Amino acid sequence: MAVLSNMSMTTVSSCLMFYLLSTCFVLACLVSSSFGDLQRFEQPIKDDGSVSFLVVGDWGRKGLYNQSHVAYQMGRIGEMQDIDFVISTGDNFYDDGLKGVDDPAFQESFMNIYTAPSLQKQWYTVLGNHDYRGDVEAQLSPILTQLDSKWLCLRSYVVAAEIVDFFFVDTSPFVESYFTKPEPGQTYDWRGVTPQKSYIARQLEENNVDLYLNGHDHCLQHITSTKGSGKLEFVTSGGGSKAWNGYIQKEKDGLKFFHDGQGFVSMEVTPKVAKIVFYDVFGQVLYHFHMYKELVQLHFFS
């Protein structure tokens, strides 16, 4: 299984990492029923039994900071791979989310940018911390789906694609400091997720996690962790627009790849292998790796 999240490896290490990496204790003690009430969407797969998609995060800047360039390359790679859908790891609208369902940023940062034919597929979208700084209910509103049918954004939901299950769980509310010590001038729209402890308790579940996808960090990154009960792959796809400038990632245990720049990730999943490829802003392959399993199940957190 695998995981999708807006929460970075750094953030996860301070809050959710205990849950993910202490699997021998936490997961063994939890009941696998918390996803039973989540809304479920069926995603068709290809005739050959595979499913392919792109992953992008931290993008909504009205085309600036190379967002338009990344979008162009996503369209090109999406056509080459005949993708089935797109996943956004959050921070969809900068700097402070949407002001409402009529905010022109939705058109300026989404509808007007991802115009390539290959990207006119379903977008499975999650919230990031910047999205919580605006009218969070606006991003979750079906009115946006009426404006653009490819948009789908919910806090927590399941996408089932026959050979793979995607679990999207909203993890921004896991970060205690967002509640207790927000930076000056920052406010968060916590409607629907309070009380915090009750919300978090509803999100934890029993699953064997193999892959965790996240955004939040404005980079591309792959980390392998062997702590806890098994091997866990972390993939960061947070290079949809403004990237870090001159950031040097310190060597750390399990760091396989790091790119301080814009880009995105593609994935192709078959019943036996998941192929993960990292692209830069020019559409060039930077890095790739494979995960092998008799039945690949991807488990995504937002």
LOROTI-58063 format. One line per 4 residues: their letters; for each residue x, y, z of C-alpha. Coordinates in nm, 4 decimals. Example, Ala and Ser with C-alpha at 12.3 -4.5 7.8 and 13.67 -1.06 7.14 Angstrom:
2
as	1.2300/-0.4500/0.7800; 1.3670/-0.1060/0.7140
END
This chain:
302
mavl	0.0000/0.0000/0.0000; 0.1067/0.3616/-0.0270; 0.0277/0.7045/0.1028; -0.0417/1.0521/-0.0411
snms	-0.0068/1.3689/0.1642; 0.0555/1.7400/0.1567; 0.2595/1.6924/0.4727; 0.6324/1.6965/0.4095
mttv	0.8814/1.4449/0.5412; 0.9911/1.7108/0.7910; 0.6376/1.7734/0.9131; 0.5576/1.4049/0.9213
sscl	0.8608/1.3391/1.1352; 0.7124/1.5580/1.4077; 0.3563/1.4280/1.4073; 0.2407/1.1615/1.1623
mfyl	0.5732/0.9838/1.1380; 0.5093/0.8195/1.4757; 0.1967/0.6668/1.3321; 0.3493/0.5592/1.0028
lstc	0.6807/0.4297/1.1280; 0.5601/0.2768/1.4523; 0.3438/0.0398/1.2528; 0.4295/-0.2649/1.4571
fvla	0.2538/-0.1022/1.7521; 0.0020/0.1504/1.6263; -0.1310/-0.0313/1.3222; -0.1592/-0.3585/1.5036
clvs	-0.3781/-0.1932/1.7659; -0.6124/-0.0041/1.5344; -0.9316/-0.1368/1.3810; -0.9504/-0.1282/1.0033
ssfg	-1.2935/0.0291/0.9857; -1.2306/0.4024/0.9760; -1.2466/0.4158/0.5959; -1.5778/0.2369/0.5799
dlqr	-1.7826/0.5567/0.5765; -1.5642/0.7513/0.3348; -1.7018/0.8474/-0.0023; -1.5752/0.6072/-0.2662
feqp	-1.5042/0.6698/-0.6332; -1.4469/0.4020/-0.8955; -1.1608/0.4737/-1.1357; -1.1550/0.2646/-1.4568
ikdd	-0.8259/0.1065/-1.5599; -0.6854/0.0345/-1.9061; -0.7632/-0.2772/-2.1044; -0.4129/-0.4084/-2.0326
gsvs	-0.4842/-0.3991/-1.6576; -0.2692/-0.0963/-1.5784; -0.3418/0.2528/-1.4506; -0.1222/0.5602/-1.4955
flvv	-0.1345/0.9097/-1.3546; 0.0630/1.2244/-1.2727; 0.1300/1.3721/-0.9290; 0.1866/1.7451/-0.8779
gdwg	0.1738/1.9684/-0.5741; 0.2177/2.3270/-0.4539; 0.1162/2.4823/-0.7834; -0.1523/2.7546/-0.7750
rkgl	0.0273/3.0793/-0.8681; -0.1648/3.1987/-1.1763; 0.0986/3.0519/-1.4054; 0.3915/3.2269/-1.2407
ynqs	0.7105/3.0723/-1.0995; 0.7186/2.8277/-1.3913; 0.3746/2.6851/-1.3122; 0.2793/2.7205/-1.6801
hvay	0.6000/2.5483/-1.7892; 0.5412/2.2563/-1.5541; 0.1820/2.2334/-1.6779; 0.2999/2.2199/-2.0394
qmgr	0.5373/1.9326/-1.9677; 0.2690/1.7538/-1.7681; 0.0475/1.7728/-2.0739; 0.3217/1.6340/-2.2963
igem	0.4126/1.3448/-2.0655; 0.0466/1.2823/-1.9917; -0.0209/1.2333/-2.3618; 0.2797/1.0043/-2.4070
qdid	0.1696/0.7863/-2.1171; -0.2036/0.8094/-2.1851; -0.2679/0.8949/-1.8227; -0.5973/0.8095/-1.6557
fvis	-0.6055/1.0927/-1.4010; -0.4032/1.3514/-1.2082; -0.3391/1.3756/-0.8331; -0.2686/1.7039/-0.6552
tgdn	-0.0899/1.6800/-0.3214; -0.2282/2.0125/-0.1994; -0.1425/2.3802/-0.1606; -0.3550/2.4399/-0.4658
fydd	-0.3972/2.8176/-0.4352; -0.1345/3.0592/-0.3022; -0.0815/3.2265/-0.0768; -0.4024/3.1946/0.1205
glkg	-0.6358/2.9527/-0.0548; -0.9549/3.0715/-0.2211; -1.1643/3.3619/-0.0956; -1.4851/3.1926/-0.2090
vddp	-1.6367/2.9858/-0.4875; -1.6313/3.2930/-0.7130; -1.2621/3.3659/-0.6536; -1.1025/3.4234/-0.9991
afqe	-0.7929/3.2377/-0.8750; -0.9692/2.9089/-0.9528; -0.9778/2.9993/-1.3201; -0.6451/3.1836/-1.3243
sfmn	-0.4465/2.9135/-1.1427; -0.6269/2.5971/-1.2540; -0.8653/2.6213/-1.5488; -0.6425/2.8519/-1.7555
iyta	-0.3203/2.6627/-1.6826; -0.3842/2.2896/-1.7173; -0.5366/2.3113/-2.0657; -0.3559/2.0259/-2.2436
pslq	-0.5925/1.7579/-2.3795; -0.4202/1.4855/-2.1766; -0.4895/1.6761/-1.8530; -0.8646/1.6932/-1.9118
kqwy	-0.9030/1.3846/-1.6972; -1.0241/1.3582/-1.3409; -0.8147/1.5543/-1.0905; -0.8196/1.3970/-0.7445
tvlg	-0.7290/1.6888/-0.5232; -0.6510/1.7350/-0.1546; -0.5979/2.0327/0.0746; -0.2681/2.1774/0.1921
nhdy	-0.1896/2.4164/0.4737; -0.2082/2.7207/0.2426; -0.5555/2.6131/0.1316; -0.6679/2.6183/0.4943
rgdv	-0.5741/2.9866/0.5173; -0.8635/3.0804/0.2910; -1.2250/2.9717/0.2594; -1.1608/2.6002/0.2829
eaql	-1.5252/2.5144/0.2186; -1.4978/2.6857/-0.1200; -1.2395/2.4333/-0.2438; -1.4616/2.1510/-0.1233
spil	-1.7725/2.2949/-0.2890; -1.9388/2.1105/-0.5800; -1.9815/2.4517/-0.7412; -1.6166/2.4338/-0.8507
tqld	-1.6838/2.0954/-1.0111; -1.9687/2.2585/-1.2018; -1.7237/2.5211/-1.3255; -1.4703/2.2550/-1.4284
skwl	-1.5812/1.8919/-1.4294; -1.2305/1.7546/-1.3798; -1.2019/1.9137/-1.0331; -1.2703/1.6934/-0.7306
clrs	-1.1580/1.7985/-0.3849; -1.2645/1.6379/-0.0591; -1.0963/1.6042/0.2781; -1.0889/1.2255/0.2946
yvva	-1.2045/0.9747/0.0364; -1.1186/0.6535/-0.1449; -1.0474/0.5990/-0.5122; -1.0680/0.2345/-0.6197
aeiv	-0.9093/0.1369/-0.9499; -0.9513/-0.2433/-0.9411; -0.5787/-0.3190/-0.9059; -0.5057/-0.0325/-0.6688
dfff	-0.6807/0.1566/-0.3916; -0.6013/0.5192/-0.3186; -0.6837/0.6509/0.0272; -0.6868/1.0288/0.0607
vdts	-0.6833/1.1509/0.4200; -0.6609/1.5174/0.5129; -0.3528/1.5500/0.7347; -0.3048/1.9268/0.7683
pfve	-0.5133/1.9182/1.0888; -0.2575/1.6719/1.2299; -0.0101/1.9578/1.2732; -0.0523/2.0907/1.6250
syft	0.1359/2.4163/1.5616; -0.1179/2.5223/1.2983; -0.3729/2.5313/1.5791; -0.1643/2.6585/1.8690
kpep	0.1196/2.8656/1.7191; 0.0320/2.9965/1.3725; 0.2801/3.2409/1.2243; 0.1943/3.6113/1.2568
gqty	-0.0843/3.7141/1.0226; -0.1917/3.3583/0.9490; -0.5365/3.2245/1.0244; -0.6763/2.8822/0.9421
dwrg	-1.0288/2.7784/0.8516; -1.0828/2.4715/1.0687; -1.4526/2.4258/0.9969; -1.5285/2.0565/0.9713
vtpq	-1.2167/1.9271/1.1492; -1.2709/2.0271/1.5103; -1.2287/1.9108/1.7747; -0.8809/1.8273/1.6505
ksyi	-0.8189/1.5145/1.8576; -1.1474/1.3594/1.7532; -1.0732/1.4331/1.3891; -0.7276/1.2753/1.4056
arql	-0.8639/0.9658/1.5802; -1.1085/0.9116/1.2954; -0.8308/0.9187/1.0354; -0.5988/0.6524/1.1799
eenn	-0.6416/0.3034/1.0353; -0.4799/-0.0378/1.0022; -0.2999/-0.0818/0.6707; 0.0384/-0.2001/0.5505
vdly	0.1769/0.1218/0.4047; 0.4326/0.0915/0.1247; 0.4327/0.4348/-0.0362; 0.3692/0.7847/0.1000
lngh	0.3206/1.0671/-0.1519; 0.3308/1.4248/-0.0288; 0.3780/1.7839/-0.1299; 0.4354/2.0821/0.1033
dhcl	0.8119/2.0845/0.0491; 0.8781/2.2707/-0.2771; 1.1014/2.0080/-0.4291; 1.1148/1.6558/-0.5687
qhit	1.2432/1.3876/-0.3347; 1.2597/1.0143/-0.2673; 1.3396/0.8713/0.0748; 1.3363/0.5071/0.1783
stkg	1.2735/0.4265/0.5420; 1.3304/0.0854/0.6933; 1.2219/0.1814/1.0446; 0.9213/0.0198/1.2054
sgkl	0.7730/-0.3021/1.0757; 0.8709/-0.2735/0.7104; 1.0065/-0.0732/0.4203; 0.8333/0.2560/0.3431
efvt	0.8924/0.4777/0.0412; 0.8416/0.8554/0.0684; 0.7891/1.0473/-0.2566; 0.7670/1.4274/-0.2498
sggg	0.6060/1.5996/-0.5485; 0.5863/1.9637/-0.4449; 0.7466/2.1346/-0.7452; 0.4369/2.2557/-0.9282
skaw	0.5432/2.6201/-0.9239; 0.7662/2.8155/-0.6845; 1.0534/2.5946/-0.5747; 1.3166/2.6494/-0.3130
ngyi	1.6135/2.8555/-0.4267; 1.9532/2.7102/-0.3561; 1.8341/2.4744/-0.0844; 2.0789/2.1948/-0.0142
qkek	1.9312/1.8800/0.1327; 2.1532/1.7399/0.4028; 2.2478/1.3795/0.3694; 2.0137/1.1656/0.5709
dglk	1.9517/0.7971/0.6138; 1.7458/0.6651/0.3252; 1.7704/0.9726/0.0988; 1.7772/0.8373/-0.2567
ffhd	1.7057/1.1477/-0.4628; 1.6588/1.5228/-0.4143; 1.5923/1.8007/-0.6662; 1.5620/2.1649/-0.5596
gqgf	1.3478/2.2772/-0.8515; 1.0135/2.2562/-1.0251; 0.8745/1.9361/-1.1691; 0.6288/1.6529/-1.1200
vsme	0.6013/1.2754/-1.0876; 0.4410/1.0087/-1.3038; 0.3320/0.6652/-1.1895; 0.2227/0.3546/-1.3754
vtpk	0.0781/0.0693/-1.1723; 0.0241/-0.2882/-1.2843; -0.0728/-0.5865/-1.0674; 0.2971/-0.6575/-1.0050
vaki	0.4930/-0.3338/-1.0287; 0.4644/0.0390/-0.9704; 0.6928/0.2570/-1.1840; 0.7702/0.6016/-1.0392
vfyd	0.9419/0.8670/-1.2554; 1.0508/1.2210/-1.1589; 1.0549/1.4977/-1.4234; 1.1985/1.8478/-1.4123
vfgq	1.0461/2.1682/-1.5497; 1.1799/2.0805/-1.8956; 1.0156/1.7390/-1.8964; 1.3483/1.5587/-1.8620
vlyh	1.3689/1.2422/-1.6528; 1.5667/1.3117/-1.3379; 1.5244/0.9844/-1.1526; 1.3088/0.6730/-1.1407
fhmy	1.2543/0.3620/-0.9345; 1.0262/0.0576/-0.9276; 0.8305/-0.1118/-0.6530; 0.7430/-0.4783/-0.6960
kelv	0.4516/-0.6584/-0.5401; 0.2130/-0.9374/-0.6378; -0.0761/-0.6989/-0.5855; 0.0195/-0.3346/-0.5667
qlhf	-0.2107/-0.1413/-0.3338; -0.1482/0.2297/-0.3034; -0.2643/0.4044/0.0100; -0.2626/0.7839/-0.0156
fs	-0.2946/1.0407/0.2641; -0.3578/1.4087/0.1961
END
